[in-house]
Amino acid sequence: MTTIMSEFRMRLHFLLLLLFSCVSPSSTTPYSFESHVVGLVACRPHQIQAFTEFKNEFDTRGCNHSDYSNGVSCDKSTGAVTVLRLRACLSGTLRPNSSLFGFHQLHYLTL
């Protein structure tokens, strides 16, 4: 059973990565980080999962769902989320055990 779940999770991560790689970065982004990739293209699967968990902790009806993953930047070499710019689209309360605190290499946050 564990092998089936592990294979399922790996396929899910691949599909998420494929899905988010189809989203092109916004050309109007005011910040440019040479060692980062905007969008979830360069993110490691566990970082994509953590981002998904984080956004699911909130009401996202105010978000532009075709664009808001462009506010995520990951380090090219580590695949870790380093920037989250979600442009005030989330509403709700940040919990003390939020998955946000799992982004240990996060350097920039705008909610």
Secondary structure, 3 states (H helix, E strand, C coil): CHHHHHHHHHHHHHHHHHHHHCCCCCCCCCCCCCCEEECCCCCCHHHHHHHHHHHHCCECCCCCCCCHHHHEEEECCCCCEEEEECCCCCECCCCCCCHHHHCCCCCEEEC
